Amino acid sequence: MFETRDGEVALAGDPAAQAGDAHLVFIGVIRSPWKRREDCPKNMREARERGGGATVEIAPAYRPGLEGLAATSHVAVLSWLHHAPRNLIVQKPRHAVQSKGVFALRSPVRPNPVGLHVVRLVDVDPTSGVLSLEAIDVLDGTPVIDIKPYFASTDAVPDAAYAKGQTSGDGSS
């Protein structure tokens, strides 16, 4: 499915084949307009520009955890990017001049394909367990592993920067 590019380094083994130790559970699923990888936005900025909205469907057992969430304007959705390969430790993005370690990139291809999406929360229906979102940058059916309120007062880092003259690795500068 994914071919290794010049400058990329694969792990000796596939992390997906290793014994699990986190006992991770999926608490819900994302419903998005994106059915094919080639149609999916590359990042949240592009997802917001393209629009289309999305929802998160929370499983019944976890719906009580939504209490109070409607009071926030944005949430961080942690997803499990289940279609992403897990065996590359050094990657060379199409737009990049040089290879980079996976932890210097926002690529979904990583040992543990956890997605981080800071999204505008449009509505919360605790009874049905549906969260309506402004947009999302993942494929329809992507599992959700957690949701956290986003607090600009503690989560935003106004002076955060990437090294001058380099791109961030997610398609933006």
Backbone as ProteinMPNN parsed JSONL, in Angstrom:
{"seq_chain_A": "MFETRDGEVALAGDPAAQAGDAHLVFIGVIRSPWKRREDCPKNMREARERGGGATVEIAPAYRPGLEGLAATSHVAVLSWLHHAPRNLIVQKPRHAVQSKGVFALRSPVRPNPVGLHVVRLVDVDPTSGVLSLEAIDVLDGTPVIDIKPYFASTDAVPDAAYAKGQTSGDGSS", "coords_chain_A": {"N_chain_A": [[0.829, -1.196, 0.0], [1.858, 1.307, 0.885], [4.734, 2.716, -0.369], [8.206, 2.773, 0.335], [10.068, 5.734, 0.327], [13.041, 7.249, -1.115], [15.473, 7.914, 1.315], [13.929, 7.268, 3.48], [13.409, 5.343, 6.471], [12.679, 2.189, 7.65], [11.246, 0.508, 10.471], [12.588, -2.356, 12.204], [10.672, -4.234, 12.85], [7.058, -4.524, 12.69], [5.149, -2.401, 14.632], [2.441, -2.942, 15.018], [2.263, -5.648, 15.129], [3.285, -6.384, 17.524], [2.943, -7.427, 20.974], [0.23, -6.073, 22.787], [0.108, -3.417, 25.229], [-1.159, -1.279, 26.364], [-3.88, -1.511, 26.677], [-5.864, -0.125, 25.342], [-8.976, 1.412, 24.547], [-11.599, 1.976, 22.217], [-13.666, 4.738, 22.227], [-15.563, 5.758, 20.637], [-16.58, 6.779, 17.305], [-15.553, 8.561, 14.395], [-17.451, 10.405, 12.113], [-17.131, 11.467, 8.96], [-16.963, 13.513, 5.935], [-15.086, 12.345, 4.348], [-14.219, 9.711, 2.493], [-12.237, 8.409, 1.086], [-8.694, 8.046, 1.144], [-7.206, 9.739, -0.552], [-8.896, 11.893, -0.876], [-9.091, 13.078, 1.572], [-8.516, 15.839, 3.755], [-5.25, 17.236, 4.405], [-4.591, 18.378, 6.822], [-5.861, 20.117, 9.757], [-6.284, 22.842, 9.18], [-6.721, 22.847, 6.386], [-8.983, 21.198, 6.375], [-10.861, 22.813, 7.693], [-11.018, 24.893, 5.819], [-12.118, 23.565, 3.616], [-14.516, 22.691, 4.625], [-17.648, 21.052, 5.345], [-18.197, 19.729, 7.696], [-18.527, 17.397, 10.48], [-19.062, 14.547, 12.598], [-18.81, 13.097, 15.873], [-19.465, 10.005, 17.152], [-20.264, 8.811, 20.167], [-19.863, 5.887, 22.069], [-22.447, 4.153, 23.867], [-21.749, 3.45, 26.623], [-19.899, 5.381, 27.32], [-21.094, 7.85, 27.173], [-22.056, 9.297, 29.496], [-19.756, 10.674, 30.182], [-19.761, 12.944, 28.675], [-20.991, 14.972, 29.985], [-21.164, 18.36, 30.75], [-19.443, 19.073, 28.714], [-20.463, 20.646, 26.639], [-20.091, 23.244, 27.367], [-17.746, 24.218, 26.375], [-15.949, 25.71, 23.628], [-14.176, 24.497, 21.87], [-12.633, 21.318, 21.268], [-10.158, 18.795, 21.908], [-9.678, 16.107, 19.948], [-8.669, 12.855, 20.167], [-7.601, 10.47, 18.022], [-7.485, 7.16, 16.541], [-5.531, 6.356, 14.015], [-6.261, 4.194, 12.057], [-5.768, 3.182, 9.478], [-3.218, 3.837, 8.841], [0.183, 3.056, 8.082], [2.589, 1.61, 10.34], [5.268, 1.291, 10.472], [7.406, 3.005, 9.759], [10.195, 4.93, 10.747], [11.759, 7.024, 10.008], [10.915, 9.493, 7.733], [10.2, 10.803, 4.447], [8.522, 13.326, 3.47], [6.438, 14.141, 0.627], [6.609, 16.884, -0.116], [8.925, 17.705, 1.08], [12.441, 18.52, 1.305], [14.384, 17.124, 2.64], [14.746, 14.107, 4.617], [13.031, 13.287, 7.688], [12.84, 12.473, 11.174], [10.147, 10.556, 12.513], [9.021, 11.726, 14.771], [9.355, 14.379, 14.409], [7.492, 15.146, 12.668], [4.048, 15.579, 11.542], [2.812, 13.504, 10.381], [0.521, 10.766, 9.787], [1.687, 8.302, 9.733], [3.309, 6.382, 11.904], [4.774, 4.824, 14.854], [2.738, 4.472, 16.839], [-0.247, 5.253, 15.749], [-1.636, 7.821, 16.604], [-3.958, 10.336, 16.307], [-4.238, 13.872, 16.589], [-6.554, 16.336, 16.971], [-7.62, 19.519, 17.048], [-10.632, 20.913, 17.364], [-13.541, 22.862, 16.435], [-16.341, 22.79, 18.448], [-19.562, 22.3, 17.624], [-22.051, 21.373, 18.493], [-23.433, 19.405, 21.167], [-24.951, 16.407, 21.874], [-25.833, 14.783, 24.485], [-27.553, 12.63, 24.982], [-27.86, 11.1, 22.596], [-25.232, 10.822, 22.158], [-23.8, 12.211, 20.253], [-21.461, 14.376, 18.908], [-21.252, 17.362, 17.228], [-19.12, 18.696, 14.836], [-17.153, 21.403, 13.496], [-15.326, 20.767, 11.465], [-13.11, 18.12, 10.307], [-10.063, 16.263, 9.918], [-9.844, 13.535, 9.091], [-10.491, 10.166, 7.924], [-13.787, 8.872, 7.302], [-15.22, 6.831, 9.775], [-13.046, 6.576, 11.441], [-11.624, 5.501, 14.475], [-12.193, 6.779, 17.81], [-10.193, 7.671, 20.561], [-10.08, 9.339, 22.74], [-11.447, 12.372, 24.169], [-10.918, 15.72, 24.89], [-11.423, 18.794, 26.625], [-10.522, 21.854, 25.074], [-8.515, 24.363, 26.264], [-7.827, 27.596, 25.807], [-6.465, 29.253, 27.542], [-4.621, 27.657, 28.842], [-3.702, 25.753, 27.014], [-2.896, 26.979, 24.604], [0.039, 28.198, 23.064], [1.476, 30.984, 22.575], [4.043, 31.816, 21.678], [5.101, 29.666, 20.348], [7.065, 28.06, 17.886], [8.43, 26.944, 14.762], [11.584, 25.874, 13.478], [13.238, 28.479, 11.755], [13.004, 28.876, 8.237], [12.343, 26.292, 7.607], [9.824, 23.877, 6.762], [6.89, 22.847, 8.5], [6.251, 20.184, 8.215], [3.692, 19.294, 7.97], [2.555, 20.219, 5.761], [2.131, 22.879, 6.026], [3.635, 26.106, 6.746]], "CA_chain_A": [[0.0, 0.0, 0.0], [2.742, 2.459, 0.963], [6.102, 2.417, -0.772], [9.228, 3.549, 1.017], [10.751, 6.69, -0.534], [14.465, 7.46, -0.834], [15.702, 8.665, 2.534], [13.087, 6.785, 4.562], [13.933, 4.202, 7.21], [11.624, 1.391, 8.268], [11.588, -0.211, 11.693], [12.889, -3.771, 11.985], [9.404, -4.958, 12.941], [5.846, -3.707, 12.649], [4.58, -2.261, 15.974], [1.1, -3.52, 15.076], [2.396, -7.088, 15.366], [3.792, -6.598, 18.875], [1.931, -7.605, 22.013], [-0.28, -4.815, 23.314], [0.33, -3.187, 26.65], [-1.884, -0.1, 26.831], [-5.285, -1.861, 26.878], [-6.59, 0.997, 24.768], [-10.328, 1.132, 24.065], [-12.191, 3.002, 21.378], [-14.87, 5.248, 22.893], [-16.508, 6.211, 19.625], [-16.139, 6.779, 15.911], [-15.724, 9.825, 13.675], [-18.17, 10.372, 10.832], [-16.67, 12.616, 8.181], [-17.292, 13.388, 4.512], [-13.915, 11.828, 3.634], [-14.312, 8.247, 2.371], [-11.01, 7.885, 0.478], [-7.486, 8.708, 1.627], [-6.789, 10.804, -1.473], [-9.814, 13.022, -0.742], [-9.044, 13.588, 2.938], [-7.625, 16.985, 3.962], [-3.947, 16.9, 4.986], [-4.477, 18.935, 8.171], [-7.092, 20.78, 10.2], [-6.481, 24.103, 8.448], [-7.341, 22.498, 5.112], [-10.322, 20.67, 6.657], [-11.743, 23.962, 7.957], [-11.204, 25.613, 4.557], [-12.974, 22.77, 2.736], [-15.828, 22.569, 5.248], [-18.284, 19.75, 5.28], [-18.611, 19.282, 9.015], [-18.27, 16.02, 10.887], [-19.6, 14.209, 13.908], [-18.225, 12.01, 16.643], [-20.499, 9.198, 17.783], [-19.719, 8.208, 21.376], [-20.525, 4.637, 22.454], [-23.347, 4.365, 25.015], [-21.108, 3.358, 27.94], [-19.058, 6.559, 27.574], [-21.89, 9.072, 27.028], [-22.086, 10.133, 30.702], [-18.549, 11.496, 30.198], [-19.991, 14.172, 27.909], [-21.61, 15.976, 30.854], [-20.4, 19.598, 30.9], [-18.594, 19.361, 27.547], [-21.092, 21.662, 25.797], [-19.68, 24.577, 27.824], [-16.502, 24.627, 25.715], [-16.093, 25.977, 22.192], [-13.277, 23.626, 21.112], [-12.157, 20.108, 21.945], [-9.082, 18.015, 21.29], [-10.102, 14.741, 19.695], [-7.567, 11.929, 19.929], [-8.128, 9.391, 17.194], [-6.578, 6.073, 16.189], [-5.478, 6.413, 12.558], [-6.178, 2.757, 11.844], [-5.312, 2.825, 8.13], [-1.833, 4.292, 8.659], [1.268, 2.122, 8.377], [3.218, 1.905, 11.623], [6.626, 0.767, 10.452], [8.461, 3.958, 9.371], [10.721, 5.748, 11.831], [12.243, 8.206, 9.302], [10.076, 9.683, 6.552], [10.503, 11.912, 3.541], [7.263, 13.798, 2.878], [6.527, 14.532, -0.784], [6.954, 18.294, -0.259], [10.149, 18.015, 1.829], [13.732, 18.346, 0.655], [15.14, 16.112, 3.371], [14.024, 13.196, 5.496], [12.937, 13.673, 9.097], [12.33, 11.462, 12.082], [8.696, 10.579, 12.634], [8.582, 12.588, 15.864], [9.469, 15.762, 13.939], [6.454, 15.281, 11.65], [2.656, 15.367, 11.939], [2.318, 12.418, 9.547], [-0.168, 9.69, 10.494], [2.543, 7.113, 9.712], [4.128, 6.425, 13.117], [4.621, 3.569, 15.598], [1.38, 4.483, 17.399], [-0.901, 6.272, 14.913], [-2.597, 8.63, 17.342], [-4.23, 11.63, 15.694], [-4.617, 14.971, 17.48], [-7.367, 17.258, 16.18], [-8.28, 20.567, 17.818], [-11.787, 21.199, 16.518], [-14.64, 23.661, 16.983], [-17.491, 21.992, 18.851], [-20.766, 22.999, 17.197], [-23.182, 20.935, 19.318], [-23.27, 18.154, 21.907], [-26.202, 15.757, 22.265], [-25.411, 13.723, 25.394], [-28.46, 11.485, 24.919], [-27.481, 10.262, 21.448], [-23.774, 10.692, 22.152], [-23.263, 12.801, 19.026], [-20.808, 15.688, 18.939], [-21.156, 17.954, 15.896], [-17.871, 19.443, 14.696], [-17.029, 22.272, 12.329], [-14.568, 20.056, 10.431], [-12.109, 17.167, 10.815], [-9.135, 15.86, 8.861], [-9.657, 12.086, 9.08], [-11.445, 9.384, 7.161], [-15.006, 8.396, 7.923], [-15.041, 5.551, 10.452], [-11.845, 6.58, 12.28], [-11.95, 5.331, 15.894], [-11.84, 7.837, 18.769], [-9.674, 7.11, 21.809], [-10.336, 10.269, 23.838], [-11.861, 13.751, 23.887], [-10.553, 16.601, 25.995], [-11.73, 20.202, 26.332], [-9.379, 22.7, 24.728], [-8.531, 25.608, 27.021], [-6.847, 28.526, 25.252], [-5.671, 29.842, 28.626], [-3.528, 26.759, 29.238], [-3.224, 24.935, 25.9], [-2.275, 27.785, 23.554], [1.408, 28.642, 23.327], [1.602, 32.049, 21.583], [5.386, 31.979, 21.124], [5.555, 28.417, 19.733], [7.578, 28.274, 16.529], [9.225, 25.92, 14.124], [12.849, 26.475, 13.049], [13.125, 29.354, 10.592], [13.474, 28.35, 6.965], [11.902, 24.914, 7.402], [8.38, 23.682, 6.848], [6.508, 22.096, 9.693], [6.076, 18.776, 7.95], [2.274, 18.951, 7.792], [2.067, 20.926, 4.582], [2.073, 24.327, 6.306], [4.949, 26.644, 7.117]], "C_chain_A": [[0.869, 1.254, 0.0], [4.144, 2.022, 0.575], [7.05, 3.321, -0.018], [9.93, 4.437, -0.002], [12.232, 6.734, -0.19], [14.593, 8.307, 0.423], [14.853, 8.214, 3.707], [13.707, 5.541, 5.2], [12.765, 3.488, 7.881], [12.148, 0.767, 9.557], [11.865, -1.671, 11.353], [11.619, -4.617, 12.015], [8.249, -3.991, 12.915], [5.256, -3.614, 14.062], [3.181, -2.874, 16.111], [1.136, -5.013, 15.384], [2.896, -7.406, 16.779], [2.645, -6.765, 19.874], [1.514, -6.254, 22.571], [0.011, -4.661, 24.795], [-0.47, -2.015, 27.203], [-3.351, -0.408, 27.174], [-6.198, -0.709, 26.465], [-7.985, 0.557, 24.325], [-10.787, 2.293, 23.184], [-13.5, 3.428, 22.038], [-15.921, 5.711, 21.902], [-15.884, 6.159, 18.248], [-16.429, 8.145, 15.288], [-16.474, 9.561, 12.377], [-17.793, 11.649, 10.095], [-17.084, 12.434, 6.728], [-16.208, 12.667, 3.714], [-13.918, 10.303, 3.641], [-13.027, 7.624, 1.824], [-9.813, 8.718, 0.93], [-7.085, 9.89, 0.741], [-7.699, 12.031, -1.419], [-9.699, 13.731, 0.604], [-8.103, 14.788, 3.062], [-6.353, 16.563, 4.691], [-3.793, 17.391, 6.425], [-5.773, 19.663, 8.516], [-7.332, 22.11, 9.493], [-7.19, 23.834, 7.132], [-8.765, 21.963, 5.321], [-11.304, 21.808, 6.912], [-12.026, 24.734, 6.677], [-12.177, 24.881, 3.642], [-14.371, 22.57, 3.306], [-16.36, 21.153, 5.206], [-18.756, 19.225, 6.612], [-18.275, 17.827, 9.268], [-18.976, 15.789, 12.211], [-18.719, 13.159, 14.561], [-19.385, 11.311, 17.321], [-19.857, 8.47, 18.959], [-20.541, 6.966, 21.737], [-21.344, 4.858, 23.733], [-22.66, 4.35, 26.387], [-20.335, 4.618, 28.315], [-19.829, 7.883, 27.506], [-21.999, 9.896, 28.311], [-20.855, 11.042, 30.82], [-18.682, 12.788, 29.421], [-20.588, 15.29, 28.766], [-20.672, 17.168, 31.047], [-19.577, 19.978, 29.683], [-19.162, 20.478, 26.672], [-20.686, 23.076, 26.192], [-18.411, 25.069, 27.14], [-16.708, 24.803, 24.215], [-15.278, 25.017, 21.329], [-12.899, 22.41, 21.955], [-10.966, 19.55, 21.19], [-9.611, 16.591, 21.169], [-8.844, 13.926, 19.423], [-8.143, 10.734, 19.188], [-7.049, 8.336, 16.969], [-6.625, 5.962, 14.666], [-5.22, 5.002, 12.021], [-5.75, 2.311, 10.449], [-3.833, 3.141, 7.913], [-0.835, 3.16, 8.929], [1.969, 2.555, 9.658], [4.709, 1.603, 11.62], [7.724, 1.741, 10.027], [8.89, 4.783, 10.576], [11.361, 7.025, 11.289], [11.442, 8.302, 8.012], [10.585, 10.836, 5.704], [9.187, 12.326, 2.889], [7.467, 14.28, 1.442], [7.04, 15.964, -0.969], [8.298, 18.652, 0.374], [11.407, 17.75, 1.007], [14.51, 17.218, 1.323], [14.217, 15.252, 4.233], [14.02, 13.737, 6.914], [12.47, 12.479, 9.91], [10.837, 11.643, 12.274], [8.221, 11.542, 13.72], [8.773, 14.068, 15.552], [8.402, 16.072, 12.889], [5.068, 15.105, 12.261], [2.013, 14.253, 11.102], [1.557, 11.385, 10.367], [0.662, 8.406, 10.568], [3.532, 7.214, 10.863], [3.906, 5.143, 13.906], [3.254, 3.415, 16.265], [0.617, 5.597, 16.691], [-2.026, 7.021, 15.618], [-2.736, 9.977, 16.643], [-4.665, 12.631, 16.75], [-5.315, 16.022, 16.633], [-8.025, 18.26, 17.116], [-9.386, 21.109, 16.924], [-12.796, 22.081, 17.233], [-15.82, 22.733, 17.235], [-18.749, 22.799, 18.537], [-21.945, 22.648, 18.097], [-22.816, 19.627, 20.014], [-24.661, 17.641, 22.255], [-25.83, 14.575, 23.158], [-26.293, 12.468, 25.331], [-28.083, 10.539, 23.787], [-25.973, 10.03, 21.393], [-23.121, 11.29, 20.923], [-22.71, 14.195, 19.291], [-20.73, 16.18, 17.506], [-19.93, 18.857, 15.869], [-17.904, 20.315, 13.454], [-16.368, 21.528, 11.17], [-13.647, 19.052, 11.113], [-11.278, 16.686, 9.627], [-8.813, 14.369, 8.889], [-10.751, 11.406, 8.274], [-12.669, 9.004, 7.989], [-14.75, 7.025, 8.548], [-13.804, 5.475, 11.33], [-12.237, 6.453, 13.751], [-11.454, 6.505, 16.746], [-11.335, 7.164, 20.042], [-9.869, 8.048, 22.995], [-10.798, 11.617, 23.303], [-11.515, 14.569, 25.113], [-10.979, 18.024, 25.649], [-10.437, 20.941, 26.01], [-9.536, 24.005, 25.495], [-7.436, 26.528, 26.485], [-5.939, 29.09, 26.336], [-4.499, 28.954, 29.046], [-2.939, 25.973, 28.077], [-2.511, 25.727, 24.81], [-0.893, 28.248, 23.995], [1.728, 29.705, 22.275], [2.991, 32.17, 20.955], [5.945, 30.685, 20.526], [5.987, 28.685, 18.298], [8.311, 27.04, 16.049], [10.481, 26.601, 13.606], [12.673, 27.294, 11.772], [13.687, 28.676, 9.349], [13.073, 26.912, 6.704], [10.384, 24.879, 7.416], [8.098, 22.76, 8.007], [6.335, 20.609, 9.449], [4.624, 18.368, 7.773], [1.688, 19.672, 6.583], [1.922, 22.414, 4.799], [3.456, 24.806, 6.69], [4.981, 27.021, 8.572]], "O_chain_A": [[0.642, 2.164, -0.797], [4.677, 1.063, 1.133], [6.746, 4.486, 0.239], [10.34, 3.968, -1.064], [12.638, 6.31, 0.892], [13.893, 9.308, 0.573], [15.025, 8.713, 4.819], [14.433, 4.789, 4.55], [11.967, 4.103, 8.588], [13.347, 0.532, 9.705], [11.417, -2.161, 10.317], [11.507, -5.603, 11.286], [8.426, -2.787, 13.093], [4.897, -4.64, 14.639], [2.787, -3.28, 17.205], [0.145, -5.577, 15.85], [2.924, -8.569, 17.181], [1.528, -6.303, 19.642], [2.358, -5.388, 22.801], [0.144, -5.645, 25.523], [-0.454, -1.785, 28.413], [-3.989, 0.363, 27.889], [-7.165, -0.375, 27.149], [-8.155, -0.539, 23.79], [-10.401, 3.443, 23.396], [-14.339, 2.59, 22.369], [-17.048, 6.022, 22.288], [-14.816, 5.581, 18.045], [-17.422, 8.795, 15.615], [-16.172, 8.619, 11.644], [-18.092, 12.757, 10.539], [-17.502, 11.349, 6.325], [-16.392, 12.405, 2.526], [-13.652, 9.679, 4.669], [-12.755, 6.448, 2.068], [-9.909, 9.936, 1.079], [-6.667, 10.93, 1.25], [-7.305, 13.105, -1.874], [-10.161, 14.862, 0.752], [-6.997, 14.754, 2.522], [-6.377, 15.637, 5.501], [-2.956, 16.878, 7.167], [-6.663, 19.806, 7.678], [-8.482, 22.466, 9.233], [-8.157, 24.518, 6.796], [-9.654, 22.252, 4.521], [-12.432, 21.787, 6.421], [-13.151, 25.185, 6.465], [-12.979, 25.519, 2.961], [-15.312, 22.309, 2.558], [-15.611, 20.188, 5.05], [-19.631, 18.36, 6.66], [-17.799, 17.119, 8.381], [-19.43, 16.731, 12.86], [-17.982, 12.433, 13.893], [-20.197, 11.95, 17.989], [-19.001, 7.607, 18.763], [-21.771, 7.0, 21.71], [-20.964, 5.666, 24.581], [-22.983, 5.184, 27.234], [-20.137, 4.894, 29.498], [-19.248, 8.938, 27.762], [-22.033, 11.123, 28.218], [-20.913, 12.073, 31.491], [-17.803, 13.647, 29.497], [-20.677, 16.432, 28.316], [-19.523, 17.002, 31.458], [-19.06, 21.094, 29.616], [-18.396, 21.191, 26.023], [-20.914, 24.016, 25.43], [-18.035, 26.229, 27.311], [-17.54, 24.128, 23.609], [-15.644, 24.751, 20.184], [-12.853, 22.471, 23.183], [-10.79, 19.797, 19.997], [-9.947, 15.955, 22.168], [-8.049, 14.272, 18.548], [-9.06, 10.071, 19.673], [-5.862, 8.584, 17.178], [-7.627, 5.53, 14.097], [-4.115, 4.672, 11.592], [-5.399, 1.145, 10.269], [-3.261, 2.747, 6.897], [-0.99, 2.401, 9.885], [1.944, 3.732, 10.017], [5.347, 1.656, 12.671], [8.884, 1.335, 9.942], [8.053, 5.274, 11.334], [11.494, 8.005, 12.021], [11.302, 7.319, 7.284], [11.3, 11.718, 6.178], [8.782, 11.752, 1.879], [8.541, 14.767, 1.09], [7.823, 16.224, -1.882], [8.766, 19.781, 0.225], [11.433, 16.879, 0.136], [15.208, 16.452, 0.658], [13.08, 15.619, 4.53], [14.878, 14.533, 7.298], [11.791, 11.588, 9.398], [10.326, 12.761, 12.204], [7.137, 12.114, 13.607], [8.391, 14.921, 16.353], [8.414, 17.147, 12.29], [4.924, 14.555, 13.352], [0.793, 14.089, 11.123], [1.902, 11.146, 11.524], [0.37, 7.524, 11.376], [4.468, 8.013, 10.825], [2.933, 4.433, 13.649], [2.68, 2.326, 16.249], [0.816, 6.77, 17.005], [-3.201, 6.878, 15.28], [-1.746, 10.672, 16.416], [-5.375, 12.283, 17.693], [-4.732, 16.542, 15.682], [-8.899, 17.89, 17.9], [-9.124, 21.687, 15.869], [-12.904, 22.063, 18.459], [-16.243, 21.989, 16.35], [-18.972, 23.86, 19.121], [-22.751, 23.516, 18.431], [-22.001, 18.848, 19.52], [-25.457, 18.358, 22.861], [-25.543, 13.488, 22.659], [-25.818, 11.364, 25.6], [-27.994, 9.327, 23.985], [-25.497, 9.153, 20.673], [-21.999, 10.918, 20.58], [-23.395, 15.069, 19.824], [-20.193, 15.481, 16.646], [-19.727, 19.677, 16.765], [-18.595, 20.008, 12.483], [-16.803, 21.646, 10.025], [-13.424, 19.112, 12.323], [-11.735, 16.702, 8.484], [-7.657, 13.977, 8.731], [-11.794, 11.993, 7.984], [-12.593, 8.839, 9.207], [-14.135, 6.16, 7.925], [-13.528, 4.425, 11.911], [-13.085, 7.205, 14.231], [-10.439, 7.133, 16.441], [-11.947, 6.222, 20.545], [-9.829, 7.602, 24.141], [-10.57, 11.956, 22.141], [-11.787, 14.159, 26.241], [-10.901, 18.419, 24.485], [-9.392, 20.678, 26.605], [-10.563, 24.675, 25.392], [-6.251, 26.267, 26.688], [-4.77, 29.375, 26.078], [-3.494, 29.454, 29.551], [-1.781, 25.562, 28.146], [-1.612, 25.198, 24.156], [-0.686, 28.636, 25.145], [2.205, 29.367, 21.191], [3.102, 32.588, 19.802], [7.137, 30.612, 20.227], [5.342, 29.451, 17.582], [8.75, 26.206, 16.841], [10.45, 27.798, 13.318], [12.031, 26.844, 10.823], [14.709, 27.992, 9.404], [13.434, 26.36, 5.665], [9.738, 25.743, 8.009], [8.958, 21.992, 8.439], [6.279, 19.84, 10.408], [4.345, 17.212, 7.455], [0.471, 19.723, 6.408], [1.621, 23.147, 3.857], [4.351, 23.997, 6.933], [6.006, 27.492, 9.065]]}, "name": "protein", "num_of_chains": 1, "seq": "MFETRDGEVALAGDPAAQAGDAHLVFIGVIRSPWKRREDCPKNMREARERGGGATVEIAPAYRPGLEGLAATSHVAVLSWLHHAPRNLIVQKPRHAVQSKGVFALRSPVRPNPVGLHVVRLVDVDPTSGVLSLEAIDVLDGTPVIDIKPYFASTDAVPDAAYAKGQTSGDGSS"}
